[in-house]
C-alpha cells in the first residue's frame, strides 16, 4: 500500500528513526506520496509510518 492511499489520518513519517514529515495524509509532499512503507503502527492517536 502506498502512503497516498491512507486518508484522514494524522501521520508521522520516519526514515532511519528520523521524522521526515508530520501532519495529515492529504498534505504529504508529492515526493513521499508514492513511497511504500515498511512498517505502520499507532502511537497514541497518531499513525507512525516507517519507510
N, C-alpha and C positions, 0 to 999 in steps of 0.2 A: 504494500500500500504506500502511496506517495503522501507527503505532508499536505499537499494541496487538497487531498480528499477528506481531511479532517475538517469539521465545521463547528462553529460556535463554541470554541474552547479557548481558554487562556492556556497558553503553552510556553514552555521554555525549551529551546533547542540547544543542546550541548554537543560539543565535539572535543574529544580528548579532555574531558572534565572541565572545559571552559564554556561559559554561556556565550553563545553567538547570536541569540535572538530571544527576546522575551516580550510577549504581547498576545494578540489574538491571531487565530489562524487566517483570518481574512486579510490581515496586514503583513503577512510573511513576505519578505523580499523575494522578487522573482527568481533570484539565483538559488534560493532554498526550496522553492515550491516543488521542484521536480526531484528533489533528493528522496531516496528511500531510507527508511530508518532501520537501525539495528535493534533498538530496544525502546519500548514505550511503557511508562508506568505513572501512577498517581503519586503525588507528594502533597499532602494536604488537599487543597481544592484545585491545584494545578496539574496539568499533564506534562510530564518530562519526556522529551524525545531525544534519544542519543543517535547521532549519525556517524 
